[in-house]
Amino acid sequence: MIFEWMSDPSAWVGLATLVVLEIVLGIDNLVFIAILAEKLPPEQRSKARLIGLTLALAMRMVLLASIAWVITLTQPLFHVFDQPFSGRDLILIFGGVFLLFKGTMELHERLEGKMHVKDDNPVHAAFWVVIAQIVVLDAVFSLDSVITAVGMVKHLSVMMVAVVIAMGIMMLASKALMNFVNRHPTVVMLCLGFLMMIGFSLVVEGFGFHIPKGYLYAAIGFSVMIEFLNQMTRRNQEKLVTTNDLRFKTASAVMRMLGGKPKQKHNQNTDHHNHGDSDVLATRALADELFDDENSTYHSVMVQGVLGLSERPVKSIMTPRPDIDWIDLATDAQDIQTRLMQMSHSRIIFAHGELDNLAGIALTHKLLNEYVEHEQFNIEQNLREPMIVHENAPVLMVLEQLRQAPLQMAIVLNEYGSIEGLVTPIDILEAIAGEFPDEDEMEAVAESLEDGSLILEGSTDIRHLSLLLSKDLVDDNEEYSTLSGYLFMHLGHLPDNGAFVVADGYRFEIVTMDGHKIEKVHITAIEEPDNDRSKDS
């Protein structure tokens, strides 16, 4: 019976051993198939891999079925200087030379850089040319595999079952191996080295000098271990890329788009700062390196603004509700004209009685032109529906919506539907480059005193202040966006002139109040701050 061996325990041991050996012998075949398939377009690689392994299986089965002929291949055909050469020896020599030739050519292409040139229409090898090369290699590796099987077990069915199992396992693992080889160029170089070593061993064995397979596998195993350590080292180095390195590359790209000229990066030894301040310090140091000294402060603000924009909600940049100019629809025409003439806005908000009863937005110049022509306003006809956004909507998303909105103005609502503020493209630009004061406003600048302290407006953006002080004062929950909000959070109540807060290494003293608004703040650095504390005068 063909499968009478199934009752023989020793046959099962032989089957298991032969499966392992067939897999080991087939790995060489699989690696070379992966390297040859890389020359094909991506959509054809899996097909070539499966065809190659299927042909290898078919060739092994045919050779096993012709077992009597395979055994005759070991009989000497002729002698050269008393050295016998059989059919097997000639096949091994031919296969070894072919492996050495292909391995050398592949290695040369990679060392010369030809394989790394990428263009929009890369030239790939012809599919059947690659398949033909795979067939030649299959023939060489299949012969070695079959001869090994013949020498290990005596049952033909055991040999066939072992070959089928081994090839099935390799087919399952082939895609993962091919993807791994394609992702790691150094592994391809290592595999080419293996193939050249195997090719040399085949040539030597064809001349009658037997090299134990254990030596080859030991060398391959040692090389794989070294390459594994190399890959681990490279991965750890990628993890150790510092925040400064990432910021340098990102900021360089941003500033090229903005027209800046980044400098070369220099290695500098810096002191270690706490985690909360590291981003601010890195950004400021980065900007100083990128640009000329006289422009470093200006560009620092822009770098910080651009890099932080994606993380900010719209409520952190909006014009707050108390600063919104709006007109009640119940106002008479004369008063509306007076208000419009006094305002410098190109768009004006109208509401019924209170701001939350929003009626719409109108263009100021259209209303004034209409009044000049007809001496009356037809406000309802000119009102347009405003764009509505939530206070926690990302700034970049709102920017994209504003680009498509006809009025380029959005009303910001909280979770209860109440108006919190409004936002325009100017607000987003100010978040990057700083405040643009209106005609009736003074530009908010930091006033430096002789003792090194500063006088700042309460409306100063907290991110710009963080950059100025090299301290991270930004609230992760975006509870405030200005210096006034920062102080209100620490104080917990409406302060008077002279009230102060000690926090984050600085003393913030309120110099003047304008009603319920903090107008001027005196900021002084302290050497060793105590716990955050506040005091009213």
Secondary structure per residue as TSV (DSSP state, phi and psi in degrees):
chain	resnum	aa	ss	phi	psi
A	1	M	-	360.0	150.1
A	2	I	T	-68.4	-38.1
A	3	F	T	-108.2	29.8
A	4	E	G	-67.2	-18.5
A	5	W	G	-67.8	-14.5
A	6	M	G	-64.6	-20.1
A	7	S	G	-90.5	-0.4
A	8	D	-	-100.7	111.5
A	9	P	H	-57.6	-36.3
A	10	S	H	-65.7	-29.8
A	11	A	H	-68.1	-36.2
A	12	W	H	-66.9	-38.8
A	13	V	H	-63.2	-43.1
A	14	G	H	-62.8	-38.1
A	15	L	H	-62.7	-46.8
A	16	A	H	-62.2	-44.0
A	17	T	H	-63.7	-42.0
A	18	L	H	-67.1	-36.6
A	19	V	H	-60.1	-45.4
A	20	V	H	-62.0	-45.5
A	21	L	H	-64.8	-39.7
A	22	E	H	-64.0	-37.7
A	23	I	H	-65.5	-44.1
A	24	V	H	-62.4	-44.9
A	25	L	H	-67.2	-31.0
A	26	G	H	-78.0	-18.0
A	27	I	H	-61.3	-39.7
A	28	D	H	-57.3	-47.1
A	29	N	H	-59.4	-44.2
A	30	L	H	-66.0	-42.3
A	31	V	H	-62.3	-42.0
A	32	F	H	-70.2	-34.8
A	33	I	H	-61.1	-41.3
A	34	A	H	-62.4	-40.9
A	35	I	H	-68.6	-42.2
A	36	L	H	-67.2	-39.1
A	37	A	H	-65.6	-23.7
A	38	E	T	-63.5	-21.9
A	39	K	T	-75.4	-13.1
A	40	L	S	-89.8	162.9
A	41	P	-	-59.7	149.8
A	42	P	H	-53.0	-36.6
A	43	E	H	-73.2	-13.3
A	44	Q	H	-103.0	-6.7
A	45	R	H	-68.0	-44.1
A	46	S	H	-63.1	-39.4
A	47	K	H	-62.6	-44.4
A	48	A	H	-64.2	-39.9
A	49	R	H	-61.3	-46.9
A	50	L	H	-68.4	-40.2
A	51	I	H	-63.4	-43.2
A	52	G	H	-61.4	-45.6
A	53	L	H	-70.1	-35.0
A	54	T	H	-65.7	-42.4
A	55	L	H	-63.8	-38.2
A	56	A	H	-62.3	-42.4
A	57	L	H	-64.2	-45.1
A	58	A	H	-62.1	-41.2
A	59	M	H	-65.4	-39.2
A	60	R	H	-65.7	-40.7
A	61	M	H	-66.4	-39.9
A	62	V	H	-64.0	-43.0
A	63	L	H	-65.7	-38.3
A	64	L	H	-66.4	-38.8
A	65	A	H	-65.9	-27.2
A	66	S	T	-100.7	43.3
A	67	I	H	-58.9	-35.5
A	68	A	H	-64.1	-38.5
A	69	W	H	-70.5	-36.5
A	70	V	H	-63.0	-39.3
A	71	I	H	-64.2	-34.1
A	72	T	H	-68.5	-18.5
A	73	L	T	-66.2	-17.7
A	74	T	T	-86.5	-5.7
A	75	Q	S	-79.0	136.4
A	76	P	E	-60.3	136.8
A	77	L	E	-98.2	-37.4
A	78	F	E	-159.9	170.0
A	79	H	E	-122.6	144.4
A	80	V	E	-130.7	113.7
A	81	F	T	51.5	50.5
A	82	D	T	64.5	10.5
A	83	Q	E	-100.9	114.5
A	84	P	E	-75.0	144.7
A	85	F	E	-127.5	121.0
A	86	S	E	-99.4	176.0
A	87	G	H	-61.3	-37.9
A	88	R	H	-63.0	-41.5
A	89	D	H	-62.8	-42.1
A	90	L	H	-64.9	-40.1
A	91	I	H	-65.1	-40.1
A	92	L	H	-65.3	-41.6
A	93	I	H	-64.0	-46.8
A	94	F	H	-61.1	-46.4
A	95	G	H	-63.8	-39.7
A	96	G	H	-65.2	-42.7
A	97	V	H	-63.8	-40.4
A	98	F	H	-62.3	-42.0
A	99	L	H	-63.7	-43.6
A	100	L	H	-62.3	-42.5
A	101	F	H	-64.3	-50.5
A	102	K	H	-65.0	-41.5
A	103	G	H	-62.2	-41.5
A	104	T	H	-65.6	-42.5
A	105	M	H	-65.5	-43.3
A	106	E	H	-63.7	-41.6
A	107	L	H	-64.6	-40.4
A	108	H	H	-62.9	-43.5
A	109	E	H	-61.1	-40.4
A	110	R	H	-74.0	-37.6
A	111	L	H	-68.9	-31.8
A	112	E	T	-81.1	-8.8
A	113	G	T	85.6	7.6
A	114	K	G	-67.7	-29.9
A	115	M	G	-78.0	-10.7
A	116	H	G	-99.3	-1.9
A	117	V	-	-78.4	121.3
A	118	K	-	-114.0	134.5
A	119	D	-	-138.9	179.3
A	120	D	S	-68.9	-28.9
A	121	N	S	-127.5	72.5
A	122	P	-	-66.2	147.0
A	123	V	-	-89.6	121.9
A	124	H	-	-107.6	157.8
A	125	A	-	-69.2	154.1
A	126	A	-	-66.7	141.2
A	127	F	H	-59.4	-49.8
A	128	W	H	-75.4	-21.6
A	129	V	H	-65.4	-43.3
A	130	V	H	-65.0	-41.7
A	131	I	H	-61.4	-39.3
A	132	A	H	-62.3	-41.4
A	133	Q	H	-65.0	-37.8
A	134	I	H	-64.1	-39.0
A	135	V	H	-62.2	-43.3
A	136	V	H	-59.8	-45.1
A	137	L	H	-67.4	-37.4
A	138	D	H	-58.9	-40.4
A	139	A	H	-62.1	-44.2
A	140	V	H	-65.7	-50.7
A	141	F	H	-68.7	-32.2
A	142	S	H	-67.3	-39.7
A	143	L	H	-61.0	-46.1
A	144	D	H	-60.9	-41.3
A	145	S	H	-65.3	-43.9
A	146	V	H	-68.4	-41.4
A	147	I	H	-61.8	-38.9
A	148	T	H	-61.7	-43.4
A	149	A	H	-64.1	-42.5
A	150	V	H	-62.6	-35.6
A	151	G	H	-77.9	-15.4
A	152	M	H	-98.8	-43.2
A	153	V	-	-127.0	161.4
A	154	K	S	-106.8	-10.8
A	155	H	-	-96.1	126.2
A	156	L	H	-63.4	-39.0
A	157	S	H	-64.6	-35.2
A	158	V	H	-63.1	-42.7
A	159	M	H	-60.4	-46.1
A	160	M	H	-65.9	-42.5
A	161	V	H	-62.3	-43.1
A	162	A	H	-62.7	-42.4
A	163	V	H	-65.4	-42.8
A	164	V	H	-63.4	-44.6
A	165	I	H	-62.7	-46.0
A	166	A	H	-62.5	-43.8
A	167	M	H	-69.0	-34.4
A	168	G	H	-62.8	-42.6
A	169	I	H	-63.3	-41.3
A	170	M	H	-67.2	-34.7
A	171	M	H	-64.3	-38.6
A	172	L	H	-67.9	-36.4
A	173	A	H	-90.6	-8.8
A	174	S	H	-66.3	-39.8
A	175	K	H	-64.6	-44.4
A	176	A	H	-62.6	-42.0
A	177	L	H	-65.4	-41.7
A	178	M	H	-64.5	-43.2
A	179	N	H	-62.8	-40.5
A	180	F	H	-64.2	-43.9
A	181	V	H	-63.5	-40.4
A	182	N	H	-70.3	-28.2
A	183	R	H	-80.4	-20.1
A	184	H	-	-123.8	95.9
A	185	P	H	-57.3	-34.2
A	186	T	H	-66.5	-30.6
A	187	V	H	-68.4	-36.8
A	188	V	H	-60.8	-43.9
A	189	M	H	-60.6	-41.1
A	190	L	H	-63.8	-43.5
A	191	C	H	-64.3	-38.3
A	192	L	H	-62.0	-38.7
A	193	G	H	-62.3	-41.0
A	194	F	H	-60.2	-46.8
A	195	L	H	-63.4	-38.6
A	196	M	H	-67.3	-37.6
A	197	M	H	-65.9	-41.9
A	198	I	H	-66.5	-40.6
A	199	G	H	-60.2	-42.6
A	200	F	H	-62.8	-41.4
A	201	S	H	-65.3	-35.0
A	202	L	H	-66.1	-42.5
A	203	V	H	-62.6	-46.5
A	204	V	H	-61.9	-41.7
A	205	E	H	-67.0	-33.7
A	206	G	H	-64.1	-26.3
A	207	F	T	-91.0	8.8
A	208	G	T	94.5	4.6
A	209	F	-	-101.1	103.7
A	210	H	-	-81.8	126.3
A	211	I	-	-106.6	118.2
A	212	P	-	-55.5	135.0
A	213	K	H	-60.2	-28.5
A	214	G	H	-59.1	-36.2
A	215	Y	H	-64.7	-44.2
A	216	L	H	-63.0	-45.4
A	217	Y	H	-68.5	-31.7
A	218	A	H	-66.4	-42.8
A	219	A	H	-64.8	-42.7
A	220	I	H	-64.1	-44.2
A	221	G	H	-61.5	-41.7
A	222	F	H	-64.5	-42.3
A	223	S	H	-64.6	-40.0
A	224	V	H	-63.2	-39.4
A	225	M	H	-63.8	-43.0
A	226	I	H	-63.5	-42.1
A	227	E	H	-65.9	-35.5
A	228	F	H	-61.5	-44.3
A	229	L	H	-64.1	-37.6
A	230	N	H	-63.4	-43.1
A	231	Q	H	-65.1	-39.2
A	232	M	H	-64.0	-41.9
A	233	T	H	-62.3	-43.6
A	234	R	H	-64.2	-39.9
A	235	R	H	-65.5	-40.4
A	236	N	H	-66.1	-36.4
A	237	Q	H	-64.7	-36.9
A	238	E	H	-65.8	-35.6
A	239	K	H	-69.3	-25.3
A	240	L	T	-89.6	8.7
A	241	V	-	-62.0	125.3
A	242	T	-	-79.9	162.5
A	243	T	H	-60.0	-37.3
A	244	N	H	-63.1	-40.5
A	245	D	H	-62.8	-44.9
A	246	L	H	-64.2	-42.8
A	247	R	H	-66.0	-36.5
A	248	F	H	-61.7	-46.4
A	249	K	H	-66.7	-44.0
A	250	T	H	-64.7	-47.5
A	251	A	H	-66.1	-34.7
A	252	S	H	-61.6	-44.0
A	253	A	H	-64.5	-42.6
A	254	V	H	-62.4	-44.8
A	255	M	H	-72.0	-26.2
A	256	R	H	-65.2	-39.0
A	257	M	H	-66.9	-31.2
A	258	L	T	-85.9	-3.2
A	259	G	T	95.5	5.5
A	260	G	-	-78.3	166.2
A	261	K	-	-120.4	95.3
A	262	P	-	-68.3	144.3
A	263	K	-	-87.3	169.9
A	264	Q	-	-70.4	144.6
A	265	K	-	-82.2	136.4
A	266	H	-	-113.1	145.8
A	267	N	-	-78.5	127.7
A	268	Q	-	-133.0	143.5
A	269	N	-	-90.0	119.4
A	270	T	-	-117.9	153.4
A	271	D	-	-70.9	156.6
A	272	H	-	-85.1	133.5
A	273	H	-	-117.3	164.0
A	274	N	-	-67.9	159.8
A	275	H	H	-60.2	-36.1
A	276	G	H	-63.8	-30.0
A	277	D	H	-97.7	-8.6
A	278	S	H	-64.0	-41.0
A	279	D	H	-63.6	-44.0
A	280	V	H	-64.2	-45.4
A	281	L	H	-65.1	-40.1
A	282	A	H	-63.6	-42.6
A	283	T	H	-64.8	-41.9
A	284	R	H	-67.8	-45.2
A	285	A	H	-63.3	-37.1
A	286	L	H	-62.2	-46.5
A	287	A	H	-63.4	-37.5
A	288	D	H	-63.4	-34.3
A	289	E	H	-76.1	-34.1
A	290	L	H	-71.4	-35.1
A	291	F	S	-126.2	166.3
A	292	D	-	-61.0	153.3
A	293	D	G	-58.7	-40.8
A	294	E	G	-70.2	-18.2
A	295	N	G	-109.4	1.4
A	296	S	H	-64.3	-39.1
A	297	T	H	-65.3	-45.2
A	298	Y	H	-61.1	-45.3
A	299	H	H	-72.0	-28.8
A	300	S	H	-59.1	-44.1
A	301	V	H	-61.2	-42.7
A	302	M	H	-68.5	-42.0
A	303	V	H	-61.5	-47.6
A	304	Q	H	-60.7	-41.7
A	305	G	H	-65.6	-44.5
A	306	V	H	-66.5	-47.0
A	307	L	H	-67.2	-29.2
A	308	G	H	-93.7	-4.1
A	309	L	H	-65.8	-37.5
A	310	S	T	-68.1	-21.1
A	311	E	T	-94.7	-4.2
A	312	R	-	-96.1	138.8
A	313	P	B	-80.7	160.6
A	314	V	G	-65.5	-25.5
A	315	K	G	-67.0	-18.8
A	316	S	G	-79.7	-12.4
A	317	I	T	-121.8	-6.8
A	318	M	S	-70.4	161.3
A	319	T	E	-78.0	118.1
A	320	P	E	-67.3	160.7
A	321	R	G	-52.8	-45.3
A	322	P	G	-60.6	-23.1
A	323	D	G	-94.1	2.2
A	324	I	-	-79.8	128.4
A	325	D	-	-90.8	125.4
A	326	W	E	-144.7	164.4
A	327	I	E	-127.4	135.8
A	328	D	E	-77.4	132.9
A	329	L	T	-64.0	-19.9
A	330	A	T	-76.9	-7.8
A	331	T	S	-67.8	141.7
A	332	D	-	-73.5	163.2
A	333	A	H	-59.9	-39.5
A	334	Q	H	-64.0	-43.2
A	335	D	H	-67.1	-37.2
A	336	I	H	-62.6	-42.5
A	337	Q	H	-61.2	-43.8
A	338	T	H	-61.3	-45.0
A	339	R	H	-62.9	-43.2
A	340	L	H	-63.8	-38.3
A	341	M	H	-68.3	-30.1
A	342	Q	H	-80.9	-27.8
A	343	M	-	-80.9	151.5
A	344	S	-	-108.0	14.4
A	345	H	-	-89.4	143.8
A	346	S	S	-82.5	-17.3
A	347	R	E	-131.5	144.5
A	348	I	E	-131.4	141.9
A	349	I	E	-93.6	135.7
A	350	F	E	-117.1	142.5
A	351	A	E	-144.3	166.3
A	352	H	S	-98.9	98.2
A	353	G	S	81.6	-51.5
A	354	E	S	-140.7	161.0
A	355	L	T	-61.7	-34.9
A	356	D	T	-65.9	-22.1
A	357	N	S	-89.0	64.7
A	358	L	E	-66.5	132.7
A	359	A	E	-99.4	-37.4
A	360	G	E	155.2	-172.8
A	361	I	E	-125.0	138.7
A	362	A	E	-126.4	153.1
A	363	L	E	-81.7	127.4
A	364	T	H	-60.9	-44.0
A	365	H	H	-67.2	-31.0
A	366	K	H	-68.7	-40.6
A	367	L	H	-64.2	-43.8
A	368	L	H	-66.6	-40.9
A	369	N	H	-61.9	-40.5
A	370	E	H	-64.6	-38.3
A	371	Y	H	-68.9	-37.7
A	372	V	H	-64.0	-38.8
A	373	E	H	-79.4	-40.0
A	374	H	H	-117.0	-2.8
A	375	E	S	55.1	32.5
A	376	Q	S	-160.6	162.5
A	377	F	-	-107.4	137.2
A	378	N	-	-113.5	73.3
A	379	I	H	-64.8	-44.2
A	380	E	H	-57.7	-34.4
A	381	Q	H	-71.1	-26.6
A	382	N	H	-95.0	-7.1
A	383	L	-	-71.8	141.6
A	384	R	B	-124.6	150.4
A	385	E	-	-72.2	126.6
A	386	P	-	-79.3	158.8
A	387	M	E	-78.8	135.1
A	388	I	E	-112.4	131.8
A	389	V	E	-132.6	155.7
A	390	H	E	-82.9	151.5
A	391	E	T	-63.0	-24.3
A	392	N	T	-98.1	8.3
A	393	A	S	-64.6	138.9
A	394	P	B	-62.1	142.6
A	395	V	H	-59.3	-42.8
A	396	L	H	-65.0	-35.0
A	397	M	H	-66.9	-42.0
A	398	V	H	-64.9	-37.9
A	399	L	H	-60.0	-43.5
A	400	E	H	-63.6	-38.6
A	401	Q	H	-68.1	-37.8
A	402	L	H	-65.3	-32.4
A	403	R	H	-62.4	-29.4
A	404	Q	H	-98.7	-8.8
A	405	A	-	-82.5	136.5
A	406	P	S	-66.4	-34.2
A	407	L	S	-89.9	-16.6
A	408	Q	-	52.2	44.1
A	409	M	-	-146.2	136.2
A	410	A	E	-125.8	139.1
A	411	I	E	-91.4	130.4
A	412	V	E	-99.1	123.3
A	413	L	E	-111.5	152.1
A	414	N	-	-91.3	-174.3
A	415	E	T	-67.5	-17.2
A	416	Y	T	-95.7	1.3
A	417	G	S	87.7	5.8
A	418	S	-	-85.7	147.5
A	419	I	E	-74.3	125.4
A	420	E	E	-100.8	-25.7
A	421	G	E	171.8	-167.5
A	422	L	E	-139.5	158.2
A	423	V	E	-138.0	141.0
A	424	T	-	-131.8	169.2
A	425	P	H	-56.3	-29.8
A	426	I	H	-62.9	-39.0
A	427	D	H	-61.3	-39.7
A	428	I	H	-68.5	-40.7
A	429	L	H	-64.5	-38.5
A	430	E	H	-66.0	-30.6
A	431	A	H	-65.9	-23.4
A	432	I	H	-93.1	-48.7
A	433	A	H	-106.4	-4.3
A	434	G	-	102.2	173.9
A	435	E	-	-67.9	140.7
A	436	F	-	-110.3	100.2
A	437	P	-	-68.2	146.4
A	438	D	-	-71.4	174.8
A	439	E	T	-61.2	-33.9
A	440	D	T	-94.2	12.5
A	441	E	S	-114.6	150.0
A	442	M	-	-88.3	142.6
A	443	E	-	-67.4	128.6
A	444	A	-	-79.0	109.5
A	445	V	-	-124.5	155.3
A	446	A	-	-79.9	126.7
A	447	E	E	-97.4	114.5
A	448	S	E	-89.1	131.4
A	449	L	-	-97.7	168.4
A	450	E	T	-63.2	-31.4
A	451	D	T	-83.2	6.5
A	452	G	S	91.2	-5.7
A	453	S	-	-79.6	170.7
A	454	L	E	-128.0	150.1
A	455	I	E	-114.9	121.9
A	456	L	E	-129.3	156.9
A	457	E	E	-72.3	146.8
A	458	G	T	-65.8	-21.7
A	459	S	T	-84.7	3.6
A	460	T	-	-58.6	132.3
A	461	D	B	-61.4	133.9
A	462	I	H	-67.3	-29.5
A	463	R	H	-72.5	-39.4
A	464	H	H	-66.6	-36.8
A	465	L	H	-66.1	-39.6
A	466	S	H	-59.4	-42.3
A	467	L	H	-66.2	-39.9
A	468	L	H	-65.5	-39.7
A	469	L	H	-94.0	-4.2
A	470	S	T	56.4	39.5
A	471	K	S	-135.9	140.2
A	472	D	-	-84.8	99.5
A	473	L	-	-102.0	1.7
A	474	V	-	-75.7	135.5
A	475	D	-	-85.0	128.0
A	476	D	T	-61.7	-29.6
A	477	N	T	-90.8	4.8
A	478	E	-	54.8	42.0
A	479	E	S	-73.8	-19.8
A	480	Y	-	-148.7	158.8
A	481	S	-	-133.1	-0.9
A	482	T	B	-129.2	170.1
A	483	L	H	-61.2	-39.4
A	484	S	H	-59.6	-44.9
A	485	G	H	-62.5	-37.9
A	486	Y	H	-60.9	-44.6
A	487	L	H	-70.7	-40.4
A	488	F	H	-60.8	-37.4
A	489	M	H	-63.7	-39.8
A	490	H	H	-76.4	-36.2
A	491	L	H	-78.9	-42.9
A	492	G	-	82.5	2.2
A	493	H	S	-157.9	173.3
A	494	L	-	-74.4	119.6
A	495	P	-	-87.6	170.3
A	496	D	-	-109.3	171.4
A	497	N	T	-58.8	135.3
A	498	G	T	96.0	-14.7
A	499	A	-	-64.2	148.4
A	500	F	E	-141.7	161.2
A	501	V	E	-132.0	133.5
A	502	V	E	-109.1	114.9
A	503	A	E	-160.7	149.0
A	504	D	T	54.6	33.5
A	505	G	T	81.2	12.6
A	506	Y	E	-137.9	155.5
A	507	R	E	-109.1	119.0
A	508	F	E	-106.2	110.9
A	509	E	E	-111.1	129.6
A	510	I	E	-78.6	117.7
A	511	V	E	-85.7	-51.3
A	512	T	E	-138.8	147.5
A	513	M	E	-114.6	145.8
A	514	D	E	-119.3	86.5
A	515	G	T	69.7	-118.3
A	516	H	T	-94.8	5.0
A	517	K	E	-105.9	139.8
A	518	I	E	-81.2	121.2
A	519	E	E	-96.0	-52.5
A	520	K	E	-127.6	141.6
A	521	V	E	-132.3	133.9
A	522	H	E	-99.0	121.4
A	523	I	E	-113.8	125.1
A	524	T	E	-129.0	132.9
A	525	A	E	-75.8	141.4
A	526	I	-	-121.0	147.2
A	527	E	S	-70.7	-53.3
A	528	E	S	-127.6	91.1
A	529	P	-	-69.4	142.5
A	530	D	-	-81.3	-170.3
A	531	N	S	-60.6	152.4
A	532	D	-	-53.0	130.1
A	533	R	E	-148.0	156.8
A	534	S	E	-135.7	157.4
A	535	K	E	-152.1	138.9
A	536	D	-	-94.0	148.5
A	537	S	-	-73.9	360.0
